[in-house]
Amino acid sequence: MAALVSGFSKLSKTEKIDWLVAHHFSENDSIKQVLKQYWNSDEKLQQLHDEFIENTVTNFYLPFGVAPNFVINDKTYTIPMAIEESSVVAAASKAAKFWQTRGGFKTKVISTTKIGQVHFMYNGKKEALTSFFDKIKSKLITDAKPITKNMEKRGGGILDIQLKDKTEGLYNYYQLHATFETLDAMGANFINSCLEQFAQTFKAEAETQLAAPVEIVMSILSNYVPECLVRAEVSCNVEDLAEKDIDPNTFAEKFVQAVNIAEIEPYRAVTHNKGIMNGIDAVVLATGNDFRAVEAGVHAYASKNGQYSSLTHAKVENGVFTFWMEIPLALGTVGGLTSLHPLVKLALNLLDHPTAKQLMQIVAVAGLAQNFAALRSLTTTGIQEGHMKMHLMNILNQFEATPQEKETIINHFKHNTVSHSAVVEQIEKLRG
């Protein structure tokens, strides 16, 4: 059972670690060593990491890899990916290599509108509220000018504000539904600041112009952005899908069937879309964006028609295979960690300093590539063959295999099925 503590955030990092070890661990010296071995030797850089969040005691490392050979709209990219799952970068790279000789990936940003809402309660007449909103709408925008002026200079800002009646779902509940263009910023702070100003003006004016009171509940952006959409697709003649022992017509048929199953079966769709997010999250994280917001918005979009469904779609028409996806992605290339975290800056540099629109397209491609690789494996050799061979190194490291042992066992499993028990058996044979 965890111990209670007061004023923990005010302790130094060393004091926090001392408290943590004293109350939660018995092997004091070894725990401290584990925590300290991940500190950066550069004190200034470590301080930067310490200040990203509260109560930092160490750094948590994820592998930072790259997937080369991505041809997107005829431009070649090497995509940065930060993720712990062994097969993700390999799968992305394989898909990129496959499509680089088949026309590459084509992408298009459909829209970039972002959303925020002021949620409030009102128990008066709807007609009076509507009339009041129509009169006050321009003032809401004007009072937010100190917040929006810099964004407006760059071509962004507030797009519109609507009054929405939500009383059918919740008694007396209304909202101000606002749309924004935030350009290269993800825009969370900008949007939230605007919303809070809307709320302040709205409530102040309501006190003098409405008979019934307005109760502001909260003002917050939405991570559901169905109008911040990007499309990514690949296509080629069916016969161009041929590889080694794979019949292109059979492959295309099974691939489309696999996607169709994910479109109508939620249990399959969740795993199907998780695979897409393997690619998306890895790039979002590597570029310092909010992968939790992206996850929430994408999965909500997968349910937009009332049932959770596949994000990707596939078809064969007139001998042409097409595989595509449209997803909402609210991303930024300025603000947040983009100018602070050295690896985030490196990742954006690697991508040739993309705009937010360009990053949307790159991220969408990473998701589509991941899904293609997964479905290609599932409908041909099966997912475990490639996955377990990638997982093999993790198993060997668990048993602290030597370089010689690793080489011998990897060679053995080039021609044998990988399983945890089979790997253990080989290790035990080598060690007698």
LUMVO-287732 format. One record per residue: x, y, z of N, C-alpha, C in turn; residue in three letters. Coordinates in steps of 0.05 Angstrom, whole numbers, padded with zeros to 5 digits, always signed. Atoms other than C-alpha are relative to their C-alpha. Layout:
! residues N
XYZXYZXYZAla...
//
This chain:
! residues 432
+00017-00024+00000+00000+00000+00000+00018+00025+00000Met-00016-00024+00002+00028+00068-00020-00003+00018+00024Ala+00001-00018-00023+00046+00117+00035-00010+00027-00009Ala+00009-00027+00005+00014+00186+00038+00023+00019+00005Leu-00022-00019-00003+00059+00246+00030-00011+00028-00006Val+00009-00028+00004+00049+00322+00034+00024+00016-00010Ser-00021-00018+00011+00089+00373-00007+00021-00014-00016Gly-00020+00016+00016+00122+00320-00051+00012+00016-00023Phe-00010-00015+00024+00127+00367-00111+00021+00021+00008Ser-00019-00020-00008+00168+00416-00070+00027-00012+00008Lys-00025+00013-00006+00222+00365-00055+00019+00001-00024Leu-00019+00002+00022+00286+00363-00096-00002-00027-00013Ser+00002+00026+00014+00294+00306-00146+00013-00022+00017Lys-00014+00020-00018+00343+00271-00099-00018-00008+00023Thr+00018+00005-00023+00294+00278-00041-00024-00016-00009Glu+00022+00016+00010+00237+00251-00084+00008-00029-00003Lys-00010+00027+00003+00279+00190-00101+00004-00014+00027Ile-00005+00011-00027+00299+00180-00028-00027-00008+00012Asp+00027+00007-00011+00225+00182-00008-00011-00024-00014Trp+00011+00021+00016+00205+00136-00065+00012-00027+00008Leu-00014+00025-00007+00257+00084-00047-00006-00009+00028Val+00005+00007-00028+00246+00087+00027-00028-00011+00005Ala+00027+00009-00005+00171+00076+00021-00010-00022-00019His+00010+00019+00020+00165+00029-00039+00019-00022-00008His-00020+00020+00009+00229-00011-00048+00018-00008+00024Phe-00018+00010-00021+00274-00053-00004+00030+00002-00008Ser-00028-00001+00010+00337-00054-00048+00007+00028-00008Glu-00004-00029+00004+00354+00019-00039+00020+00007-00021Asn-00022-00008+00017+00420+00023-00075-00005-00008-00029Asp+00004+00010+00027+00400-00018-00136-00022+00016-00014Ser+00022-00016+00011+00335+00022-00146+00010+00027-00008Ile-00012-00027+00006+00372+00088-00142+00017-00002-00025Lys-00018+00003+00023+00422+00062-00193-00016-00003-00026Gln+00017+00003+00024+00367+00041-00242-00011+00027-00008Val+00011-00026+00007+00336+00110-00238+00021+00019-00011Leu-00020-00019+00007+00401+00148-00243+00015-00007-00026Lys-00015+00008+00024+00430+00108-00301-00013+00011-00025Gln+00014-00011+00023+00378+00139-00347+00001+00031+00000Tyr-00004-00029+00001+00397+00211-00328+00019+00007-00022Trp-00018-00010+00020+00430+00251-00382+00025+00012+00013Asn-00025-00011-00012+00503+00268-00367+00002+00030-00004Ser+00000-00029+00005+00491+00337-00396-00021+00012+00020Asp+00017-00010-00021+00462+00373-00335-00022+00019-00011Glu+00019-00019+00012+00429+00428-00377-00023-00015-00014Lys+00019+00016+00014+00395+00377-00421-00018-00016+00019Leu+00016+00015-00020+00372+00336-00361-00020+00018+00013Gln+00018-00019-00012+00343+00398-00329-00024+00006-00018Gln+00021-00004+00020+00304+00410-00393-00021-00023+00002Leu+00017+00022-00002+00275+00340-00388-00015-00001+00027His+00013-00001-00027+00261+00348-00313-00024+00019+00000Asp+00021-00021-00001+00218+00409-00328-00023-00005-00020Glu+00022+00006+00018+00174+00377-00381-00025-00007+00016Phe+00022+00009-00017+00130+00347-00326+00007+00005+00029Ile-00005-00002-00029+00123+00350-00250+00009-00026+00011Glu-00009+00023-00015+00157+00302-00203+00017-00019-00016Asn-00018+00017+00016+00208+00276-00253+00021-00012+00018Thr-00022+00014-00015+00255+00224-00223+00020-00012-00019Val-00019+00010+00020+00286+00197-00287-00011+00003-00028Thr+00010+00000+00027+00279+00191-00362-00009-00028-00008Asn+00009+00025+00010+00240+00136-00396+00006-00002-00030Phe-00008+00001+00028+00271+00114-00461-00018-00018-00017Tyr+00012+00017+00021+00235+00088-00523+00019+00000-00023Leu-00017+00000+00024+00272+00066-00585-00009+00021-00020Pro+00005-00020+00021+00276+00121-00637+00012-00011-00026Phe-00010+00012+00025+00281+00089-00706-00009+00016-00024Gly+00009-00013+00025+00271+00109-00778-00009-00021-00020Val+00010+00017+00022+00233+00078-00836+00005+00014-00026Ala-00007-00014+00025+00264+00097-00903-00018-00008-00024Pro+00011+00007+00026+00240+00094-00975-00030+00006-00003Asn+00028-00008+00003+00172+00127-00966-00002+00021-00023Phe+00005-00019+00022+00151+00160-01032-00028+00010+00004Val+00026-00013-00005+00095+00209-01017-00003+00023-00019Ile+00004-00021+00020+00068+00252-01073+00026+00006-00016Asn-00024+00000+00016+00132+00236-01112+00025+00012+00015Asp-00023-00008-00016+00178+00260-01056+00007-00022+00020Lys-00009+00022-00017+00220+00211-01017+00006+00009+00029Thr-00003-00007-00028+00219+00212-00941+00013-00023+00015Tyr-00008+00019-00021+00255+00176-00884-00016+00009+00025Thr+00019-00007-00020+00203+00175-00829+00010-00008+00028Ile-00008+00006-00028+00222+00179-00754-00023-00014+00015Pro+00021+00015-00015+00185+00131-00708+00011-00006+00028Met-00007+00006-00027+00187+00125-00632-00021-00019+00011Ala+00019+00021-00008+00155+00060-00607+00014-00023+00013Ile-00013+00023-00014+00168-00001-00564-00006-00027-00014Glu+00007+00026+00012+00135-00055-00608+00019-00007-00022Glu-00023+00009+00016+00188-00095-00644-00005+00001-00030Ser+00005+00004+00029+00154-00105-00712-00009+00025-00015Ser+00013-00023+00013+00127-00035-00726+00018+00013-00021Val-00018-00013+00019+00187-00001-00759+00006-00018-00023Val-00006+00019+00021+00203-00064-00798-00024-00002-00019Ala+00024+00002+00017+00131-00069-00824-00003+00025-00017Ala+00003-00025+00014+00129+00005-00843+00021+00001-00023Ala-00022-00001+00020+00196-00001-00880-00006-00019-00023Ser+00006+00020+00021+00173-00063-00917-00022+00010-00018Lys+00022-00011+00016+00108-00029-00940+00010+00023-00017Ala-00011-00023+00016+00147+00033-00962+00016-00011-00024Ala-00016+00012+00022+00195-00010-01003-00019-00012-00021Lys+00019+00013+00019+00136-00048-01034-00012+00022-00018Phe+00015-00020+00016+00100+00016-01057+00018+00020-00014Trp-00018-00019+00014+00161+00056-01078+00003-00006-00030Gln-00002+00008+00029+00162+00017-01144-00028-00003-00013Thr+00028+00003+00010+00086+00019-01152-00015+00027+00002Arg+00013-00026+00001+00073+00093-01154+00001+00016+00026Gly-00002-00013-00026+00084+00109-01080-00028+00007+00012Gly+00024-00008-00014+00033+00140-01033-00010+00027-00010Phe+00012-00025+00008-00014+00195-01054-00017+00011+00024Lys+00014-00012-00023-00042+00243-01001-00012+00027-00007Thr+00014-00026+00004-00088+00303-00996-00012+00008+00027Lys+00013-00011-00023-00108+00347-00938-00027+00011-00009Val+00028-00007+00007-00184+00354-00942-00009+00026+00014Ile+00007-00023-00016-00194+00405-00886+00017+00001+00025Ser-00017-00004-00023-00159+00433-00825-00014+00014+00023Thr+00016-00014-00020-00216+00459-00781+00002-00015+00027Thr-00001+00011-00027-00209+00449-00706-00023+00012+00016Lys+00025-00005-00014-00264+00453-00654+00005+00005+00030Ile+00001-00004-00029-00275+00481-00584-00028+00007+00009Gly+00027-00005-00009-00337+00489-00541+00000+00013+00028Gln+00008-00011-00026-00364+00531-00484-00026-00014+00008Val+00023+00015-00009-00412+00487-00445-00014+00015+00022His+00014-00015-00021-00466+00522-00405-00029-00009+00004Phe+00028+00007-00007-00534+00514-00371-00016+00026-00001Met+00018-00023+00002-00593+00560-00384-00028-00010+00002Tyr+00027+00010-00005-00664+00551-00358-00022+00019-00009Asn+00020-00019+00011-00698+00608-00395-00011-00009-00027Gly+00012+00006+00026-00734+00612-00462+00022-00001-00022Lys-00020+00004+00021-00694+00586-00522+00000+00024-00019Lys+00001-00023+00019-00719+00643-00566+00016+00024+00010Glu-00015-00023-00012-00690+00695-00518+00030-00005-00002Ala-00028+00007+00002-00624+00658-00517+00011+00003-00028Leu-00008-00002+00028-00621+00653-00593+00003+00029-00009Thr-00001-00029+00007-00636+00727-00601+00024+00013+00012Ser-00023-00011-00015-00584+00745-00549+00026-00008-00014Phe-00024+00009+00013-00531+00702-00583+00005+00014-00027Phe-00002-00014+00026-00545+00734-00651+00012+00028+00004Asp-00009-00027-00006-00533+00802-00620+00029+00001+00011Lys-00025+00001-00014-00472+00782-00580+00023-00013-00015Ile-00020+00016+00015-00435+00738-00631+00024+00017-00009Lys-00022-00016+00010-00394+00794-00662+00018+00010+00023Ser-00015-00009-00023-00373+00819-00593+00018-00022+00012Lys-00016+00023-00009-00349+00749-00574+00026-00001-00015Leu-00023+00001+00017-00302+00751-00633+00018+00025+00005Ile-00015-00025-00005-00281+00824-00620+00016-00001+00026Thr-00013+00001-00026-00265+00813-00547+00023-00020+00001Asp-00022+00019+00001-00219+00755-00566+00023+00010-00018Ala-00020-00010+00018-00178+00799-00614+00028+00001+00012Lys-00027+00001-00011-00119+00807-00566+00013-00028-00001Pro-00010+00028+00001-00113+00731-00567+00005-00008-00029Ile+00000+00010+00027-00125+00721-00641+00017+00016-00020Thr-00013-00018+00019-00087+00779-00673+00025-00011-00013Lys-00024+00011+00012-00021+00743-00683-00007-00024-00018Asn+00009+00023+00016-00056+00680-00709-00013+00011-00026Met+00013-00011+00024-00097+00724-00757+00020+00011-00020Glu-00021-00011+00018-00034+00757-00784+00012-00022-00018Lys-00011+00022+00015-00011+00688-00806-00021-00014-00017Arg+00022+00012+00017-00079+00671-00838-00019-00018+00015Gly+00018+00017-00016-00113+00634-00781-00019+00016+00017Gly+00017-00013-00019-00160+00650-00725-00027-00014+00004Gly+00027+00010-00005-00234+00641-00707-00014-00002-00027Ile+00015+00003+00025-00275+00613-00765-00030+00007+00004Leu+00029-00004-00005-00345+00613-00734-00006-00008+00029Asp+00011+00008-00025-00385+00608-00670-00029-00005-00004Ile+00028+00007+00002-00452+00573-00666-00012-00006+00028Gln+00014+00007-00024-00503+00566-00611-00014-00027-00005Leu+00012+00027+00004-00524+00493-00603-00017-00007+00024Lys+00020+00009-00019-00585+00467-00566+00004-00029+00005Asp-00005+00028-00008-00568+00402-00529-00019-00009+00021Lys+00018+00006-00021-00628+00401-00484-00014-00027-00002Thr+00012+00026+00003-00656+00337-00513+00017-00022+00015Glu-00017+00019-00013-00596+00300-00484+00004+00005+00029Gly-00005-00009-00028-00587+00340-00420-00016+00025+00005Leu+00018-00022-00007-00638+00387-00387+00016+00026+00003Tyr-00011-00027-00002-00620+00461-00397+00028+00003-00011Asn-00028-00001+00009-00554+00445-00432+00002+00011-00028Tyr-00007-00012+00026-00529+00489-00489+00030+00003-00002Tyr-00029-00004+00004-00461+00503-00519+00005+00021-00022Gln-00012-00016+00021-00422+00553-00559+00020-00018-00014Leu-00017+00018+00016-00391+00511-00614+00016+00016-00019His-00018-00017+00016-00331+00546-00644+00019-00016-00017Ala-00019+00013+00018-00287+00528-00703+00024+00019-00004Thr-00025-00015+00002-00215+00550-00713+00018-00010-00022Phe-00023+00007+00016-00157+00550-00761+00025+00008+00015Glu-00024-00006-00016-00091+00544-00724+00026-00004-00015Thr-00024+00002+00018-00043+00534-00783+00019-00021+00010Leu-00020+00020-00007+00022+00500-00761+00000-00007+00029Asp+00002+00007-00029+00004+00499-00687-00023-00020+00004Ala+00023+00018-00008-00037+00442-00657-00022+00017+00011Met+00019-00021-00007-00071+00501-00624-00016-00003+00025Gly+00015+00005-00025-00095+00474-00557-00001+00025+00017Ala-00001-00023-00018-00072+00534-00516-00015+00024-00013Asn+00014-00021+00014-00097+00583-00569-00030-00003+00001Phe+00029+00005+00000-00166+00551-00574-00011+00003+00028Ile+00010-00002-00027-00174+00544-00499-00001+00029+00011Asn+00000-00028-00009-00155+00617-00487-00023+00015-00013Ser+00023-00012+00014-00206+00639-00540-00027-00008+00014Cys+00025+00010-00012-00260+00596-00508-00005+00012+00027Leu+00004-00012-00026-00248+00623-00439-00008+00029-00002Glu+00009-00028+00004-00254+00694-00466-00029+00001-00010Gln+00028+00001+00008-00319+00675-00502-00018-00003+00025Phe+00016+00006-00024-00346+00648-00436-00003+00025+00017Ala+00000-00024-00017-00326+00711-00398-00019+00021-00012Gln+00017-00020+00012-00359+00758-00448-00029-00009+00000Thr+00027+00011+00002-00420+00713-00457-00015+00003+00027Phe+00012-00001-00027-00434+00709-00382-00005+00029+00009Lys+00003-00028-00008-00422+00783-00370-00023+00014-00014Ala+00022-00012+00015-00469+00805-00425-00027-00012+00006Glu+00025+00014-00007-00521+00753-00406-00012+00011+00026Ala+00010-00010-00026-00526+00782-00336-00017+00025-00003Glu+00015-00024+00005-00553+00847-00365-00022-00002-00021Thr+00018+00002+00022-00591+00822-00425-00020-00023+00001Gln+00018+00023-00002-00624+00757-00405-00014-00001+00027Leu+00015+00002-00025-00678+00746-00353+00009-00024+00017Ala-00009+00024-00014-00653+00676-00335+00030-00001+00000Ala-00030+00000-00002-00581+00664-00312+00013-00020-00019Pro-00017+00018+00015-00527+00631-00354+00022-00010+00019Val-00020+00012-00017-00483+00582-00316+00021-00014-00018Glu-00021+00012+00016-00417+00568-00350+00011-00025+00015Ile-00010+00024-00012-00396+00496-00336+00030-00004-00006Val-00029+00003+00008-00330+00492-00375+00004+00010-00028Met-00008-00009+00027-00293+00517-00436+00025-00016-00008Ser-00021+00018+00007-00249+00467-00472-00001-00008-00029Ile-00002+00010+00028-00225+00445-00541-00011-00028-00001Leu+00007+00028+00005-00249+00380-00571+00022-00014-00015Ser-00019+00016+00015-00201+00325-00592-00014-00016-00022Asn+00014+00011+00023-00255+00301-00640-00001+00021-00021Tyr-00003-00020+00021-00238+00338-00704-00008-00012-00027Val+00008+00013+00026-00279+00306-00761+00003+00018-00024Pro-00004-00018+00023-00266+00368-00804+00029+00008-00002Glu-00029-00003+00004-00190+00364-00797+00010-00026-00012Cys-00002+00026+00013-00183+00309-00848+00023-00001-00020Leu-00021+00005+00020-00127+00279-00889-00006-00028-00013Val+00003+00025+00015-00131+00224-00943+00027-00010-00009Arg-00024+00013+00011-00076+00175-00960-00009-00025-00015Ala+00008+00023+00015-00080+00121-01013+00023-00011-00016Glu-00018+00012+00019-00041+00072-01056-00017-00015-00020Val+00015+00014+00021-00063+00040-01121+00020-00010-00021Ser-00016+00011+00022-00035-00003-01177-00017-00021-00014Cys+00014+00022+00014-00057-00054-01228+00003-00025+00017Asn-00001+00024-00016-00074-00120-01195+00024-00017-00006Val-00023+00017+00007-00020-00157-01233+00026+00010+00011Glu-00025-00011-00011+00032-00110-01204+00003-00006+00030Asp-00002+00009-00028+00017-00138-01135+00015-00026+00003Leu-00014+00026+00000+00053-00202-01154+00027+00002+00014Ala-00025+00004-00013+00111-00224-01111+00006-00029+00005Glu-00008+00028-00006+00148-00290-01105-00022-00020-00004Lys+00020+00021+00001+00097-00343-01088-00029+00011+00002Asp+00026-00012-00004+00038-00294-01084-00014+00005-00027Ile+00017-00006+00024-00016-00296-01138-00014+00026+00004Asp+00011-00027-00005-00037-00223-01147-00030+00001+00002Pro+00029+00000-00001-00111-00238-01160-00011-00011+00026Asn+00008+00012-00025-00118-00283-01100+00006+00019+00023Thr-00008-00019-00021-00080-00233-01057-00019+00023+00002Phe+00018-00023+00001-00123-00175-01079-00027-00006+00011Ala+00026+00008-00010-00187-00213-01066-00001-00004+00030Glu-00001+00005-00029-00167-00236-00997+00005+00026+00016Lys-00006-00025-00013-00140-00167-00979-00026+00017+00003Phe+00025-00015-00001-00206-00133-00997-00020-00013+00019Val+00017+00015-00019-00244-00187-00959+00008+00007+00029Gln-00009-00006-00028-00201-00174-00897-00008+00028+00008Ala+00008-00028-00007-00216-00099-00900-00031+00000+00003Val+00030+00001-00003-00291-00114-00911-00008-00011+00026Asn+00006+00012-00026-00291-00157-00849+00003+00021+00022Ile-00005-00021-00020-00261-00100-00808-00021+00023-00002Ala+00021-00021+00003-00315-00053-00836-00026-00008+00014Glu+00026+00008-00011-00372-00095-00808+00002-00014+00027Ile-00004+00015-00024-00342-00132-00748+00017+00017+00020Glu-00015-00018-00019-00323-00086-00688+00024-00014+00014Pro-00022+00014-00013-00281-00140-00654+00025-00001-00017Tyr-00022-00001+00018-00237-00144-00715+00009+00029-00006Arg-00007-00028+00007-00240-00069-00729+00018+00012+00021Ala-00017-00012-00021-00209-00051-00661+00029-00008-00004Val-00027+00009+00005-00148-00094-00675+00012+00010-00026Thr-00007-00011+00026-00146-00072-00747+00009+00029+00002His-00006-00029-00003-00146+00002-00727+00023+00004+00019Asn-00024-00001-00017-00096-00011-00671+00025-00002-00016Lys-00023+00003+00018-00048-00033-00725+00006+00026-00015Gly-00003-00027+00013-00060+00033-00761+00014+00019+00019Ile-00011-00018-00020-00045+00070-00697+00028-00006+00008Met-00028+00006-00004+00020+00033-00689+00018+00019-00016Asn-00015-00018+00017+00046+00073-00747-00004+00029+00006Gly+00007-00028-00005+00010+00138-00731+00012+00009+00026Ile-00010-00008-00026+00028+00140-00657+00031+00003+00000Asp-00029+00000+00000+00101+00125-00671+00011+00026-00012Ala-00009-00025+00012+00109+00186-00716-00010+00024+00016Val+00011-00021-00016+00064+00230-00674+00018+00005+00025Val-00017-00002-00023+00107+00215-00613+00028+00010-00007Leu-00027-00009+00008+00173+00224-00650+00001+00030-00007Ala+00001-00028+00008+00150+00293-00674-00011+00018+00022Thr+00007-00016-00023+00129+00316-00604-00029+00008+00001Gly+00028-00006-00001+00054+00315-00616-00015-00017+00020Asn+00016+00012-00020-00002+00292-00571-00013-00026-00011Asp+00011+00024+00011-00014+00219-00588-00025-00009+00014Phe+00025+00007-00014-00069+00211-00536-00024+00015-00013Arg+00021-00016+00014-00109+00267-00570-00006-00012-00027Ala+00003+00013+00027-00097+00235-00638-00015-00026+00003Val+00013+00026-00004-00118+00166-00612-00030+00005+00005Glu+00028-00005-00007-00182+00193-00581-00017+00009-00024Ala+00015-00011+00023-00202+00232-00643-00003-00020-00022Gly+00001+00020+00021-00186+00176-00692-00020-00022+00006Val+00018+00021-00007-00223+00123-00654-00030+00009+00001His+00027-00012+00001-00284+00169-00646-00009+00001-00029Ala+00007-00001+00028-00282+00179-00721-00007-00027-00011Tyr+00006+00027+00009-00282+00104-00731-00029-00009+00008Ala+00028+00006-00008-00351+00104-00697-00020+00020-00010Ser+00017-00022+00009-00380+00163-00735-00027-00008-00011Lys+00026+00009+00011-00434+00121-00768-00016-00017+00019Asn+00016+00014-00021-00459+00091-00703+00011-00028+00007Gly-00013+00025-00007-00415+00028-00703+00029+00002-00005Gln-00029-00001+00003-00341+00022-00693+00008-00017-00025Tyr-00005+00012+00026-00311+00005-00761+00029+00006-00009Ser-00026-00004+00011-00248+00001-00802+00005+00029-00010Ser-00008-00026+00010-00211+00066-00817+00009-00002-00029Leu-00010+00003+00027-00183+00038-00882-00021-00014-00017Thr+00019+00012+00020-00220+00015-00945+00016-00010-00024His-00014+00011+00023-00201-00026-01005-00020-00009-00021Ala+00017+00009+00021-00229-00043-01073+00016-00009-00024Lys-00012+00006+00027-00213-00074-01141-00021+00007-00020Val+00018-00009+00021-00245-00040-01200+00015+00002-00026Glu-00012-00001+00027-00228-00050-01274+00030-00008+00001Asn-00028+00010-00002-00165-00088-01255+00019+00016+00016Gly-00018-00018-00016-00139-00034-01208-00007-00004+00029Val+00002+00003-00029-00127-00046-01134+00004+00027+00013Phe-00003-00025-00014-00138+00014-01089-00005-00004+00030Thr+00001+00003-00029-00127+00019-01014+00004+00028+00012Phe-00001-00028-00009-00142+00084-00977-00011+00004+00028Trp+00009-00007-00027-00158+00119-00912-00005+00030+00002Met+00004-00028-00007-00188+00185-00890-00003+00001+00031Glu+00000-00002-00030-00174+00204-00817+00004+00029+00009Ile-00005-00026-00012-00176+00265-00772+00027+00001+00014Pro-00026-00003-00013-00107+00289-00750+00005+00029+00007Leu-00007-00027-00010-00097+00352-00708+00029+00000+00009Ala-00028+00001-00006-00022+00362-00709+00013+00028-00002Leu-00014-00026+00001+00028+00418-00700+00030-00004-00005Gly-00029+00000+00004+00099+00433-00721+00013+00024+00013Thr-00011-00021-00017+00108+00494-00677-00014-00001+00027Val+00011+00001-00027+00097+00502-00602+00005-00027+00013Gly-00004+00025-00015+00098+00449-00548+00029-00008+00001Gly-00028+00011-00002+00160+00404-00550+00015+00005-00026Leu-00013-00001+00026+00175+00420-00623+00025+00018+00000Thr-00024-00018-00001+00225+00475-00605+00016-00005+00025Ser-00014+00005-00025+00248+00444-00539+00015-00027+00000Leu-00012+00027-00002+00261+00369-00545+00020-00004-00023His-00020+00003+00021+00326+00356-00583-00007-00021-00021Pro+00007+00020+00019+00301+00292-00615-00025+00007-00016Leu+00023-00009+00015+00235+00323-00635+00010+00020-00022Val-00011-00018+00020+00274+00379-00670+00014-00015-00022Lys-00014+00017+00019+00317+00326-00703-00020-00014-00019Leu+00020+00014+00016+00255+00288-00726-00013+00018-00021Ala+00012-00018+00019+00224+00349-00758+00020+00009-00021Leu-00022-00006+00019+00291+00366-00790+00002-00023-00021Asn-00001+00024+00017+00293+00295-00818-00022+00000-00021Leu+00023-00001+00019+00225+00307-00850+00000+00026-00016Leu-00004-00024+00016+00251+00372-00881-00018+00023+00010Asp+00015-00021-00013+00215+00418-00832-00028+00003-00012His+00027-00001+00013+00143+00402-00853-00018+00020+00013Pro+00022-00015-00011+00083+00447-00844-00018-00020+00014Thr+00019+00018-00013+00026+00419-00802-00015-00017-00021Ala+00014+00014+00021-00010+00400-00867+00018-00023-00011Lys-00018+00020+00011+00051+00363-00893+00004-00023+00021Gln-00003+00020-00021+00059+00327-00826-00025-00018+00001Leu+00025+00016+00001-00014+00305-00829+00002-00022-00021Met-00002+00019+00022+00001+00272-00895+00020-00022+00005Gln-00020+00019-00006+00064+00238-00872-00010-00020+00021Ile+00010+00017-00021+00031+00211-00809-00022-00019-00010Val+00020+00017+00012-00029+00185-00848+00012-00022-00016Ala-00013+00020+00016+00017+00149-00895+00012-00022+00018Val-00012+00019-00019+00053+00116-00836-00022-00020+00010Ala+00022+00018-00009-00014+00089-00812-00010-00018-00022Gly+00009+00017+00023-00036+00065-00881+00021-00022-00006Leu-00022+00019+00005+00032+00031-00892-00001-00022+00020Ala+00000+00020-00022+00027-00004-00825-00023-00020-00004Gln+00023+00017+00004-00042-00030-00841+00003-00018-00025Asn-00006+00016+00024-00021-00053-00910+00018-00024+00007Phe-00020+00021-00007+00038-00092-00881-00014-00021+00017Ala+00013+00019-00017-00006-00124-00828-00019-00018-00016Ala+00019+00015+00016-00061-00145-00877+00014-00018-00020Leu-00015+00016+00019-00010-00170-00927+00011-00025+00014Arg-00010+00023-00015+00020-00215-00874-00023-00019+00008Ser+00023+00016-00008-00048-00238-00848-00012-00016-00022Leu+00014+00014+00022-00074-00257-00916+00020-00017-00016Thr-00019+00017+00015-00010-00292-00939+00014-00019+00020Thr-00015+00018-00018+00041-00321-00889-00011-00002+00028Thr+00009-00001-00028+00004-00304-00825+00017+00021+00015Gly-00012-00023-00015+00021-00249-00775+00023-00009+00017Ile-00019+00008-00020+00062-00291-00727+00028-00005-00011Gln-00027+00006+00010+00119-00310-00773+00018+00024+00002Glu-00017-00023-00002+00145-00240-00780+00001+00012+00028Gly+00001-00012-00026+00123-00216-00712+00018-00015+00020His-00016+00015-00019+00156-00272-00674+00030+00001-00006Met-00028-00003+00006+00221-00265-00712+00011+00026+00010Lys-00008-00025-00012+00223-00193-00691+00001-00001+00030Met+00001+00003-00029+00205-00213-00620+00022-00018+00011His-00021+00018-00007+00261-00264-00620+00022+00014+00016Leu-00022-00014-00013+00313-00212-00600-00008+00008+00029Met+00009-00006-00027+00270-00191-00540+00003-00024+00019Asn-00002+00025-00016+00268-00263-00516+00029-00006+00007Ile-00028+00005-00004+00343-00271-00525+00012+00020+00021Leu-00010-00019-00020+00356-00207-00485-00011-00006+00028Asn+00011+00007-00026+00310-00231-00430+00019-00021+00014Gln-00017+00021-00010+00358-00290-00422+00030+00008-00001Phe-00028-00011+00001+00420-00245-00429+00018-00017-00017Glu-00016+00016+00019+00444-00285-00489+00025+00016-00009Ala-00025-00012+00009+00516-00272-00511-00003+00006-00030Thr+00000-00004+00029+00531-00246-00582+00002-00026-00016Pro-00003+00026+00014+00552-00316-00602-00025-00017+00001Gln+00025+00014-00003+00489-00347-00574-00022+00012-00018Glu+00019-00014+00017+00447-00295-00610+00003-00008-00029Lys-00006+00006+00028+00480-00309-00677-00009-00029-00006Glu+00007+00028+00004+00471-00385-00669-00030-00004-00001Thr+00029+00004-00003+00398-00380-00648-00015+00014-00023Ile+00013-00014+00023+00379-00329-00701+00002-00016-00025Ile-00004+00017+00024+00409-00374-00755-00018-00024+00001Asn+00017+00024-00004+00370-00433-00726-00029+00007-00008His+00027-00007+00005+00304-00396-00731-00006+00013-00027Phe+00005-00007+00028+00314-00374-00802-00016-00021-00015Lys+00013+00023+00013+00286-00442-00820-00019-00015+00019His+00017+00013-00020+00245-00458-00757-00020+00020+00012Asn+00020-00017-00012+00182-00431-00724+00009+00011+00027Thr-00007-00012-00025+00195-00382-00669-00023-00001+00020Val+00018-00002-00023+00160-00391-00602+00018+00004+00025Ser-00015-00005-00024+00181-00373-00532+00013-00026+00010His-00010+00026-00010+00188-00446-00512+00022-00011-00018Ser-00021+00010+00018+00228-00463-00574+00026+00015+00003Ala-00025-00016-00005+00277-00406-00561+00013-00008+00026Val-00011+00009-00025+00286-00427-00489+00014-00027-00003Val-00012+00027+00005+00299-00498-00512+00028+00003-00014Glu-00025-00004+00014+00354-00473-00559+00021+00012+00018Gln-00019-00012-00019+00386-00431-00505+00011-00021+00019Ile-00009+00021-00019+00387-00490-00457+00018-00020-00013Glu-00017+00018+00015+00418-00535-00511+00028+00012-00002Lys-00026-00013+00003+00474-00484-00522+00015+00001+00026Leu-00013-00004-00027+00487-00476-00448+00004-00026+00014Arg-00004+00027-00013+00486-00551-00434-00016-00004+00025Gly
//
